[in-house]
């Protein structure tokens, strides 16, 4: 089988890298098409390195990076040329997202083909504007809503299948006109062994690097962006420190441009709230932490929560996107309403101080995440490629 994945941004999506490698190892011919621009950083983005192994055909499309929207504008002529080529040479074209030019052009090209022997699949991890609504720039959310209603509705009619990450997305998908017989719920996956065999020497080195002795560790992993509400993570951390809790917060991830969140940390807490930058030692960081915190306005099916569950690390997370597909509140972790700051604070404190509750969560979350092993998830995608 010949499969081409179309990645929307400079940063390769983790599921694309995983699927590409799994299927390439099984002997399938795999290609990944993606935009490339020097201005868009990919440092410490593990998935980009994962596809550079000689087993996967890479199709970079020269692009221009528009920083205010973190958007790649591809060279249209090159994109059309490569699109025609992949549709001639591949059985399946699997496109991620519906609102990038590098995604839209292949979809439109597919609709113009008279004899469609190949299969086109589109995957989205969320419908922007429903319910996530970026605040800046102000015109962005209305523009997305108009785009989704007027144009994306048409695009969703083109592919053979539309896959979404979780059951929470089914009703919005149907409202947008995606037919039930085209709609498939397929999550992303996790490699459990990666989080079982953790190098303890690396854990010790991280403790030394961040001067961790007796503190309880609050961990955040992800981009430092408005949507992730880093400001709330910092506020929670500072309020717990004010209460006298012996805690330290590690904020792991990069920002687009200047890190504005450093200014929110009070001088007296600068050694207690640490910006660790982009890191590759995620399993080791999970190992030394006591709770993972994700207070986002919106998520798809967050990989960092899956990684935390694979590490038996309790999670406090806003109940957004498809998080409820992973966590039942009070069983595999703690789900909170986005606007309930008091519960955020109380829930994180409970995870840090209640050892009986923590023990129950650690067992339950690991048992739940076993259902999401990549070998099982990859079969679901593969069966979609085979399905007529």
SELOPA-139371 format. One line per 5 residues: number of its first residue (from 1); their letters; for each residue z, y, x of N, C-alpha, C. Coordinates in steps of 0.2 Angstrom, whole numbers, plus 5000, padded with zeros to 4 digits. Each point is the difference from the previous one (the first is absolute). Layout:
NUM = A = Z,Y,X,Z,Y,X,Z,Y,X  ... .
END
This chain:
1 = XXXXX = 5000,4994,5004,5000,5006,4996,5000,5006,5004  4996,5005,4998,5000,5007,5004,5003,5005,4996  5005,5003,5002,5004,5005,4996,5001,5007,5004  4998,5005,4997,5001,5007,5003,5006,5004,4996  5005,5002,5004,5005,5004,4997,4998,5007,5002 .
6 = XXXXX = 5001,5004,4995,4999,5008,5001,5007,5003,4999  5002,5003,5006,5006,5003,5001,5000,5007,4999  5004,5004,4996,4998,5007,4998,5002,5005,5005  5005,4998,5005,5002,5005,5005,5000,4998,5007  5001,5004,5005,5001,4998,5007,5005,4995,5001 .
11 = XXXXX = 5005,5000,4996,5005,4995,5000,4999,4994,4996  4999,4995,5003,4998,4994,4997,5005,4997,4995  4999,4999,4994,5005,4997,4995,5002,4993,5003  5007,5000,4999,5003,4993,5003,4997,4994,4996  4999,5000,4994,4997,4994,4997,4993,4999,5002 .
16 = XXXXX = 4996,5005,5002,4993,4999,5002,5001,4996,5007  5004,5003,5004,5001,4996,5007,5002,4993,4999  5005,4999,4996,5003,4993,4999,4994,4996,4997  4997,5002,4995,4995,4995,4997,4994,4999,5005  4998,5005,5003,4995,5000,5005,5001,4994,5005 .
21 = XXXXX = 5006,5001,5003,5002,4995,5005,5001,4993,4998  5003,4999,4994,5001,4993,4997,4993,4997,4999  4996,5004,4997,4993,4997,4998,4996,4999,5006  5000,5004,5005,4997,4999,5006,5002,4994,5004  5006,4999,5000,5003,4994,5003,4997,4993,4996 .
26 = XXXXX = 4999,5001,4994,4998,4994,4996,4992,4999,5001  4997,5005,5004,4993,4999,5001,4995,5004,4996  5003,5005,4996,4995,5004,4996,4998,5006,5004  4994,5003,4999,4998,5006,5003,5003,5006,4997  5004,5004,5004,5003,5005,4997,4998,5007,5003 .
31 = XXXXX = 4999,5005,4996,4999,5007,5003,5005,5004,4997  5001,5006,5003,5004,5005,4997,4997,5007,5002  4998,5003,4994,4997,5007,5001,5005,5005,4999  5001,5005,5004,5005,5005,4999,4998,5007,5004  5003,5006,4997,4998,5006,5003,5004,5001,5007 .
36 = XXXXX = 4997,5004,5004,5003,5001,5007,4999,5008,5001  5006,5003,5002,4999,5007,5002,5006,5001,5005  4999,5003,5005,5005,5001,5006,5006,5004,4997  4999,5004,4995,5005,5005,4998,5005,4996,4996  4999,4994,4997,5004,4996,4996,5004,4995,5004 .
41 = XXXXX = 5007,5001,5001,5003,4995,5005,5001,4993,4997  4999,4995,5005,5002,4993,4998,5005,4997,5005  5003,5005,5004,5005,4997,5004,5005,4996,4997  5002,4994,5003,5005,4996,4997,4999,4997,4993  4993,5000,4998,4998,4997,4994,4998,4993,5001 .
46 = XXXXX = 5004,4995,4999,5000,4994,5003,4993,4996,4997  4998,5002,4994,4995,4997,4997,4993,5001,5003  5000,5006,5003,4994,5002,5004,4999,4996,5006  5005,4998,5003,5000,4996,5006,4998,4993,4998  5003,4998,4994,4999,4993,4998,4993,4998,4999 .
51 = XXXXX = 4996,5004,4998,4993,4998,4999,4995,5001,5006  5003,5002,5006,4996,5001,5006,5001,4994,5004  4998,4994,4998,5002,4994,5003,4993,4996,5002  4995,5003,4998,4993,4996,5002,4998,4996,4995  5004,4998,4995,4998,4995,4995,4998,5004,4993 .
56 = XXXXX = 5001,5006,5000,4998,5004,4994,4995,5005,5002  4994,5001,4996,4995,5005,5002,5002,5007,4997  5001,5004,5005,5002,5007,4998,4994,5005,4998  5000,5003,4995,4995,5005,4998,5003,5007,4999  5001,5004,5006,5003,5006,4999,4995,5006,4998 .
61 = XXXXX = 5002,5004,4995,4995,5005,4997,5003,5007,5003  4996,5003,5003,5002,5007,5003,5002,5004,4994  5006,5004,5001,5002,5004,4994,5004,5006,5003  5001,5005,4995,5003,5006,5002,5007,5000,4996  5005,5001,5003,5007,5000,4997,5002,5007,4997 .
66 = XXXXX = 5001,5000,4994,5003,5006,4996,5007,4999,5000  5004,5003,5004,5007,4999,5001,5004,5002,4994  4998,5006,4996,5005,5002,4995,5000,4994,4994  4995,4996,4999,5000,4995,4996,5001,4993,5003  5000,5000,5007,5000,4994,5003,4994,4995,4998 .
71 = XXXXX = 4994,5003,5000,4994,4997,4997,4995,5000,5005  4996,4994,5001,4995,4999,5004,4993,5001,4997  4996,5005,5002,4993,5001,4997,4995,4996,5005  4997,4995,4997,4996,4996,5005,4993,5003,5000  4997,4998,5006,4993,5002,5001,4996,4996,4994 .
76 = XXXXX = 4997,5003,4995,4997,4997,4995,4994,4996,5002  4996,5002,5004,4994,4997,5002,5002,4993,5003  5005,5000,5005,5002,4994,5003,5003,4995,4995  5004,5003,4995,5003,4996,4995,4995,4997,4996  4995,5003,4998,4995,4997,4996,4996,4995,5003 .
81 = XXXXX = 4999,5001,5007,4996,4995,5004,5004,4994,5001  5007,5000,5001,5004,4995,5001,5001,4996,4993  5001,5004,4995,5001,4997,4993,4994,4995,4998  4994,5003,5002,4994,4996,4998,5000,4993,5004  5002,5001,5006,5000,4994,5005,5005,4995,4997 .
86 = XXXXX = 5007,5002,4999,5005,4995,4998,4998,4997,4993  4997,5003,4996,4998,4997,4993,4994,4995,5001  4996,5001,5006,4995,4995,5001,5003,4994,5004  5006,5000,5003,5002,4995,5005,5006,4997,4998  5004,5002,4994,5006,4998,4998,5000,4997,4993 .
91 = XXXXX = 5004,4995,4999,5001,4997,4994,5005,5004,4995  5005,5003,5004,5005,5004,4996,5002,5006,5004  5000,5005,4996,5001,5007,5002,5007,5002,4997  5005,5001,5004,5007,5001,4997,5002,5007,5002  5000,5005,4995,5001,5007,5001,5007,5002,4998 .
96 = XXXXX = 5004,5003,5004,5007,5003,4999,4999,5007,4997  5003,5001,4995,5001,5007,4996,4993,5002,4997  5001,5005,4996,4995,5002,4996,4998,5008,5001  5004,5003,5004,4999,5007,5000,4998,5003,5007  4998,4996,5005,4997,5002,5006,4993,4999,5000 .
101 = XXXXX = 4996,5004,5004,4993,5000,5000,4998,4993,5003  5003,4998,5005,4998,4994,5003,5001,4994,4995  5004,5001,4995,5001,4995,4995,4994,5001,4994  4999,5006,4998,4996,5002,4994,4993,4998,5002  4997,5002,5006,4993,4999,5001,4998,4992,5000 .
106 = XXXXX = 5004,4996,5003,4998,4993,4999,5001,4997,4992  5004,5003,4997,5001,4998,4993,4993,5002,4996  4998,5007,5001,4994,5002,4997,4994,4996,5002  5000,4999,5007,4994,4996,5002,5000,4993,4997  5006,4997,4999,5000,4994,4996,4997,5000,4993 .
111 = XXXXX = 5002,5005,4997,4997,5001,4993,4993,5001,4999  4997,5002,5006,4992,5001,5000,4996,4994,5002  5004,4995,5002,4996,4994,5002,4998,4996,4994  4994,4998,5000,4997,4996,4994,5003,4993,5000  4999,4997,5006,5003,4993,5000,5006,5000,5004 .
116 = XXXXX = 5006,4999,4997,5006,5001,5003,5003,4993,5001  4997,4997,5006,5003,4993,5002,5007,5000,5003  5001,5006,5003,5007,5000,5003,5005,5003,4995  5006,4999,5002,5006,5002,4995,5003,5006,5003  5001,5005,4996,5004,5006,5002,5007,5000,4997 .
121 = XXXXX = 5005,5001,5004,5007,5000,4997,5003,5007,5002  5004,5003,4996,5003,5006,5002,5008,4999,4999  5004,5002,5005,5007,4999,4999,5003,5007,5001  5005,5002,4995,5004,5006,5001,5007,4999,4999  5004,5004,5004,5007,4999,5000,5004,5005,4995 .
126 = XXXXX = 4995,5004,4996,5003,5005,4996,4995,5004,4997  5001,5003,4994,4996,5005,4997,5003,5007,5001  4997,5004,5005,5003,5006,5001,5000,5005,4994  5006,5003,4998,5000,5004,4994,5004,4996,4995  5001,4993,5001,5003,4996,4995,5004,4995,5003 .
131 = XXXXX = 5007,5001,5001,5003,5006,4999,5001,5005,5006  4998,4998,5006,5001,5004,5006,4996,5006,5000  5003,5006,5001,4997,5006,4999,5002,5005,5006  4995,5000,5005,5002,5004,5006,5001,5007,4998  5005,5004,5003,5001,5007,4998,4996,5005,5004 .
136 = XXXXX = 4998,4998,5006,4996,5004,5004,4994,4997,5003  4994,5003,5000,4999,5006,4996,5000,4999,4993  5001,5006,4996,5001,4999,4993,4994,4998,4996  4994,5001,5003,4995,4998,4996,4998,4992,5001  5004,4997,5004,4998,4993,5002,5001,4995,4994 .
141 = XXXXX = 5006,5000,4997,5001,4996,4995,4995,5001,4994  4999,5006,4997,4995,5001,4995,4993,4997,5002  4999,5001,5006,4993,4998,5002,5000,4992,5000  5005,4997,5003,5000,4993,5000,5000,4997,4992  5003,5003,4996,5000,4998,4993,4994,5001,4997 .
146 = XXXXX = 4996,5005,5001,4994,5001,4997,4995,4995,5003  5000,4999,5007,4996,4995,5004,5001,4993,4997  5006,4998,4999,5002,4994,4998,4997,4998,4992  5001,5005,4996,4998,5000,4993,4992,5000,4999  4997,5005,5004,4993,5001,4999,4995,4995,5004 .
151 = XXXXX = 5003,4999,5007,4995,4997,5004,5003,4993,5002  5006,4999,5001,5003,4993,5002,4999,4995,4995  5001,5003,4994,4999,4995,4994,4993,4997,5000  4995,5003,5003,4993,4998,5001,5000,4995,5006  5003,5002,5005,5000,4996,5006,5003,4993,4999 .
156 = XXXXX = 5006,5000,4996,5003,4994,4999,4996,4995,4996  4994,5002,4997,4996,4995,4996,4995,4997,5005  5000,5002,5006,4995,4998,5005,5001,4993,5003  5007,4999,5003,5001,4994,5004,5001,4994,4995  4999,4994,5003,5001,4994,4997,5008,4999,4998 .
161 = XXXXX = 5004,5003,5004,5007,4999,4999,5004,5006,5002  5005,5002,4997,5005,5005,5003,5007,4997,5001  5002,5001,5006,5007,4997,5001,5005,5005,5001  5006,4999,4997,5006,5004,5001,5005,4997,5002  5005,5003,5003,5006,4997,5004,5005,4997,4996 .
166 = XXXXX = 5001,5002,4993,5006,4998,4997,4999,5001,4992  5004,4996,4996,5000,5001,4993,5001,5007,4997  5004,5004,5004,5001,5007,4998,4994,5004,4999  4995,4998,5003,4993,5003,5000,4996,4998,4994  5001,4995,4997,4996,4997,4995,4998,5005,4994 .
171 = XXXXX = 5005,5003,4997,4999,5005,4995,4996,5006,5002  5002,5003,5005,4996,5006,5002,4992,4998,5002  5000,4994,5002,4993,4997,5002,4996,4999,4993  5003,4998,4995,4997,4998,4994,4998,5007,4996  5005,5005,5001,4998,5007,4997,4994,5003,5003 .
176 = XXXXX = 4999,4998,5007,4995,5003,5003,4993,4996,4999  5000,4996,4995,4994,4996,4998,4998,4994,5004  5005,4998,5005,4998,4994,5003,5001,4994,4996  4995,4996,4999,5001,4994,4995,5004,4994,5003  5004,4997,4996,5005,4995,5002,4996,4994,5004 .
181 = XXXXX = 4994,4999,4998,4997,4994,5003,4998,5002,5007  5000,5006,5002,4998,5003,5007,5006,5001,5004  5006,5000,4997,5006,5003,5003,5004,4994,5003  5002,5000,5006,5004,4995,5003,5006,5003,5003  5006,4997,4999,5006,5003,5004,5001,4995,5006 .
186 = XXXXX = 4999,5003,5006,5001,4997,5006,5004,5004,5005  5006,4998,5002,5004,5004,5004,4998,5000,5007  5003,5004,5005,4999,4999,5007,5005,4994,5002  5000,4998,5006,5004,4995,5003,5004,5002,5005  5003,4995,5003,5005,5001,5006,5000,4993,5004 .
191 = XXXXX = 5001,5001,5006,5001,4995,5005,5007,4999,5001  5003,4995,4997,5007,4999,5001,5003,4998,5007  4996,4996,5003,5002,4998,5007,5001,5006,5005  4996,5006,4999,5001,5006,5004,5007,5003,4999  5003,4999,4995,5007,5003,4999,5005,4995,5001 .
196 = XXXXX = 4998,4993,5001,5005,4995,5001,5002,5000,5008  4995,5000,5004,5001,4999,5007,5000,5007,5003  5005,5004,4999,5001,5006,5003,5003,5000,5007  4997,5004,5005,5002,5000,5007,5007,5004,5000  5005,4997,5001,5007,5003,5000,5001,5005,5006 .
201 = XXXXX = 4996,4999,5005,5000,5004,5006,4998,5007,4998  4994,5000,4996,4997,5006,4997,5005,5004,4996  5004,4996,4996,5005,5003,4995,5005,5003,5004  5002,4997,5005,5005,5003,5005,4998,5006,5003  4994,5000,5002,4997,5006,5003,4999,5006,4996 .
206 = XXXXX = 4998,4999,4993,5000,5005,4995,5007,5003,4999  5005,4996,5000,5007,5002,4999,5002,5005,5005  4998,4998,5006,5001,5004,5006,4997,5007,5000  4993,4999,4998,4996,5006,5000,5003,5005,4995  5002,4998,4994,5002,5004,4995,5008,5001,5000 .
211 = XXXXX = 5003,4998,5005,5007,5000,5001,5004,4998,4994  4998,4994,4997,5004,4997,4995,5005,4996,5002  5006,5001,4998,5006,4996,5002,5003,4997,4994  5004,5004,4996,5004,4997,4994,4997,5003,4993  4995,5004,5001,4997,5003,4994,4996,4995,4995 .
216 = XXXXX = 5001,5001,4994,4995,4997,4995,4994,5004,5000  4994,4996,5000,4994,5003,5001,4995,5000,4993  4998,5006,4999,4996,5002,4994,4993,5000,5003  4995,4996,4998,4993,5000,5002,4995,5003,4996  4996,5004,5002,4994,5002,4996,4994,4998,5005 .
221 = XXXXX = 4995,4997,4997,4993,4999,5003,4994,5002,4996  4996,5004,5003,4994,5002,4996,4998,5007,5003  4995,5003,4997,4997,5006,5002,5005,5006,4998  5001,5005,5004,5004,5005,4998,4996,5005,4996  5000,4999,4993,4996,5004,4996,5004,5002,4994 .
226 = XXXXX = 4998,5005,4996,5003,5002,4994,5001,4995,4995  4995,4996,4999,5000,4994,4995,5006,4995,5001  5002,4999,5007,5005,4996,5002,5007,5003,4999  5000,5006,4999,5006,5004,4998,5006,4999,5006  4997,5002,5006,5004,4999,5006,5006,5005,4999 .
231 = XXXXX = 4999,5006,4997,5006,5004,4999,5006,4997,4996  4998,4996,4996,5006,4996,4996,5003,4995,5004  4997,4997,5005,5003,4995,5004,5005,5004,5005  4997,5006,5002,5005,5004,5004,5006,5003,4997  4999,5002,4993,5005,5002,4996,5005,4995,4999 .
236 = XXXXX = 4998,4994,4998,5005,4994,4999,5004,4999,5007  4996,5000,5005,5004,4998,5007,5005,5005,5001  4998,5007,4999,5005,5005,5002,5006,5000,4995  4999,4998,4994,5005,5000,4995,5005,4994,5001  4997,4995,5003,5004,4994,5002,5005,5002,5006 .
241 = XXXXX = 4996,5003,5005,5004,5002,5006,5006,5005,4998  4998,5005,4995,5005,5004,4998,5006,4997,4997  4999,4994,4996,5005,4996,4997,5004,4996,5006  4998,5000,5006,5004,4997,5005,4997,4993,5002  4995,4998,4997,4997,4993,5002,4997,5000,5007 .
246 = XXXXX = 5001,4995,5003,4998,4999,5007,4993,4997,5000  4995,5004,4998,4993,4998,4999,4995,5004,5005  4995,4997,5001,4994,5003,5004,4994,4998,4997  4995,5005,4999,4994,4999,4997,4994,5000,5005  4996,4995,4999,4994,5000,5004,4994,5001,4996 .
251 = XXXXX = 4996,5005,5001,4994,5002,4997,4994,4998,5004  4997,4994,4998,4995,4998,5004,4993,5001,4997  4996,5004,5004,4993,5001,4997,4998,5007,5003  4993,5001,4999,4997,5007,5003,4999,5004,4994  4999,5007,5002,4998,5005,4995,4993,5002,5001 .
256 = XXXXX = 4997,5003,4995,4993,5002,5001,5001,5008,5002  5000,5001,5007,5001,5006,5003,5007,5001,5001  5003,5006,4999,5007,5002,5002,5004,4996,4996  5006,4998,5003,5005,4997,4996,5005,5005,4997  4999,5002,4994,5004,5005,4997,5007,4998,4998 .
261 = XXXXX = 5001,4993,5000,5006,4998,4997,5006,5000,5005  4998,5001,5007,5005,5001,5005,5005,5006,4998  4996,5005,4997,5004,5006,4998,5005,4999,4995  5000,4995,4996,5005,4999,4995,5006,4996,5002  5000,4998,5006,5006,4997,5003,5005,5005,5003 .
266 = XXXXX = 5006,5000,4998,5005,5005,5002,5001,4998,5008  5002,5006,5004,5001,4999,5007,5005,4994,5001  5006,5000,4996,5005,4996,5001,4998,4992,4999  4994,4999,4997,4998,4993,4999,4994,4998,5003  4998,5004,5005,4994,4999,5004,5000,4993,5004 .
271 = XXXXX = 5006,4998,5001,5000,4993,5004,5002,4995,4995  5000,5001,4994,5002,4995,4995,4994,4999,4995  4995,5005,5000,4994,4999,4996,4994,5000,5005  4997,4995,5002,4995,4999,5006,4993,4999,4997  4996,5004,5003,4993,4999,4999,4997,4996,5005 .
276 = XXXXX = 4998,4994,4999,4999,4995,5005,4992,5000,5001  4996,5003,4996,4993,5000,5002,4997,4994,4997  4993,4999,5001,4997,4994,4999,5002,4994,5004  5002,4994,4997,5002,4995,5004,4997,4993,4998  4999,4996,5005,4998,4993,4999,5005,4995,4999 .
281 = XXXXX = 5006,5001,5001,5006,4995,5000,5003,5000,4994  4996,4999,4994,5003,5000,4994,5004,4995,4998  4999,4993,5002,5004,4995,4999,5007,5001,5003  5000,5003,5006,5006,5001,5004,5004,5006,4997  4997,5005,4997,5003,5005,4997,5003,4998,4993 .
286 = XXXXX = 4997,4995,4997,5002,4998,4994,5007,4996,5001  5000,4996,5006,5005,4996,5002,5007,5004,5001  4999,5006,5003,5006,5004,5002,5002,5004,4994  4996,5001,4995,5002,5004,4994,5005,4997,4995  5003,5004,4996,5004,4997,4995,4997,5001,4993 .
291 = XXXXX = 4996,5005,4999,4996,5002,4994,4994,5003,5001  4995,4998,4996,4993,5004,5001,5000,5005,4994  4998,5006,5001,5000,5005,4994,4993,5002,5000  4997,5000,4993,4994,5003,4999,5000,5003,4993  5000,5007,5001,5001,5004,4994,4994,5004,4998 .
296 = XXXXX = 4994,4996,5000,4994,5003,4999,4999,5003,4993  4995,5004,4999,4998,5002,4993,4995,4995,4997  4996,4997,5005,4996,4995,4997,4998,4995,5006  4999,4993,4998,4998,4995,5005,4995,4996,4996  4997,4996,5004,4996,4994,4998,5004,4994,4999 .
301 = XXXXX = 4999,4995,5005,5005,4995,5001,5002,5001,5007  5005,5003,5002,5002,5002,5006,5001,4995,5005  4996,5000,5006,5001,4994,5005,5007,5001,5003  5002,5006,5001,5007,5000,5003,5005,4997,4996  5000,5000,4994,5005,4997,4996,4999,4992,5001 .
306 = XXXXX = 4994,4998,5000,4999,4993,5001,5003,4997,5007  4999,5005,5005,5002,4998,5007,5008,5000,5000  5003,5005,4996,5007,5000,4999,5003,4993,4997  4996,4998,4995,5002,4994,4996,5000,4994,5005  4994,5000,5004,4999,4994,5005,5005,5000,5005 .
311 = XXXXX = 5004,5006,5001,5005,5001,5005,5007,4999,4997  5000,4998,4994,5006,5000,4996,5004,5006,5000  4997,5006,5000,5003,5007,5001,5000,5003,4993  5006,5001,4997,5000,5003,4993,4996,5007,5000  4997,5001,4994,4996,5006,4999,5003,5004,4994 .
316 = XXXXX = 5000,5007,5001,5001,5005,4995,4993,5003,4999  4997,5000,4994,4993,5002,4999,4999,5003,4994  4996,5006,4999,4999,5002,4994,4995,4995,4996  5001,5000,4993,4997,4995,4996,4993,5003,4998  4995,5000,5005,4993,5003,4999,4995,4995,5002 .
321 = XXXXX = 4994,5001,4998,4995,4996,5001,5001,4993,4999  4999,4995,5004,5001,4993,4999,5006,4997,5003  5005,5005,5002,5006,4997,5003,5004,4995,4996  4999,5001,4993,5003,4995,4996,4998,4993,5000  4993,5000,5003,4998,4993,5001,5003,4996,5005 .
326 = XXXXX = 5004,5004,5005,5003,4997,5005,5008,5000,4999  5002,5005,4997,5008,5000,4999,5002,5001,4993  5004,4996,4998,5004,5000,4993,5007,5004,5002  5001,5005,4997,5006,5004,5002,5006,4996,5000  5004,5001,5005,5006,4996,5001,5000,4993,5002 .
331 = XXXXX = 4993,4998,5000,4999,4993,5002,4998,4999,5007  4994,5003,5001,4997,5000,5007,5000,5007,5004  5003,5004,4996,5001,5007,5003,5002,5005,4995  5000,5006,5001,5002,5005,4996,4994,5005,4998  4999,5001,4993,4995,5004,4998,5003,5006,4997 .
336 = XXXXX = 4998,5006,5001,5002,5006,4997,4995,5004,4997  5002,5004,4995,4995,5005,4998,4999,5006,5005  4994,5002,5000,4998,5005,5005,5005,5006,5000  5001,5003,4994,5004,5006,5000,5008,4999,5000  5002,4994,5001,5007,4998,4999,5003,5000,5008 .
341 = XXXXX = 5001,5006,5002,5003,5001,5007,5007,4997,5001  5004,5001,4995,5007,4997,5000,5000,4992,5001  4995,4997,4996,5000,4993,5001,4997,4998,5007  4996,5004,5002,4997,4998,5007,5006,5000,5005  5004,5005,5000,5005,5001,5004,5005,4994,4999 .
346 = XXXXX = 5002,4999,4994,5005,4995,4999,4997,4993,5002  4994,4998,4999,4997,4994,5001,4999,4999,5008  4999,5005,5003,4999,4999,5008,5007,4999,5002  5005,5004,4998,5007,4999,5002,5003,4993,4998  4998,4997,4994,5002,4993,4998,4997,4995,5005 .
351 = XXXXX = 4994,5001,5002,4997,4995,5005,5003,5000,5007  5003,5006,5001,5003,5001,5007,5007,4997,5000  5003,5000,4994,5007,4999,5000,5002,4993,4997  4996,4998,4995,5002,4994,4996,4997,4994,5003  5004,4996,5004,4997,4994,5004,4998,4994,4995 .
356 = XXXXX = 5004,5000,4995,4998,4994,4995,4993,5001,4996  4999,5007,4998,4994,5002,4997,4994,4999,5005  5001,5002,5006,4995,4999,5005,4998,4993,5002  5005,4996,5000,4999,4993,5001,4995,4997,4995  5002,5001,4993,4996,4998,4995,4992,5002,5000 .
361 = XXXXX = 5000,5007,5002,4993,5003,5000,4996,4997,5006  5003,4999,5005,4997,4997,5006,4997,4993,4999  5003,4996,4996,4998,4993,4998,4994,5001,4995  5001,5004,4995,4995,5000,4994,4994,5003,5003  5000,5005,5004,4994,5004,5002,4996,4995,5004 .
366 = XXXXX = 5003,4996,5005,4996,4996,5004,4997,4994,4996  5003,4998,4995,4997,4994,4996,4995,5003,4996  5000,5006,4997,4995,5003,4996,4993,5001,5004  5001,5003,5007,4994,5002,5004,4996,4994,5002  5003,4994,5000,4996,4994,5001,4994,4999,4996 .
371 = XXXXX = 5000,5002,4994,4994,5000,4996,4994,5004,5002  5002,5005,5005,4995,5004,5002,4997,4999,5007  5001,4994,5002,4997,4998,5007,4993,5001,5000  4997,5002,5006,4993,5002,5000,4996,4994,4999  5002,4994,5002,4996,4994,4999,4998,4999,4993 .
376 = XXXXX = 5005,5001,4996,5000,5000,4992,4995,5005,4997  5002,5006,5003,4996,5006,4997,4993,5000,5002  4998,4998,5006,4994,5000,5002,4995,4995,4996  5003,4995,4998,4997,4995,4995,4998,5003,4994  5004,5005,4997,4998,5003,4994,4994,5005,5001 .
381 = XXXXX = 5000,5003,5006,4994,5004,5001,4994,4996,5001  5001,4995,5004,4994,4995,5002,4997,4997,4993  5004,4998,4995,4998,4997,4994,4996,5006,4996  5002,5006,5001,4996,5006,4997,4993,5000,5003  5000,4999,5006,4993,5000,5003,4996,4995,4998 .
386 = XXX = 5003,4994,4998,4996,4994,4998,4998,5001,4993  5004,5003,4996,5000,5000,4993,4993,5004,4998  4997,4997,4995,4994,5003,4997,5001,5004,4994 .
END
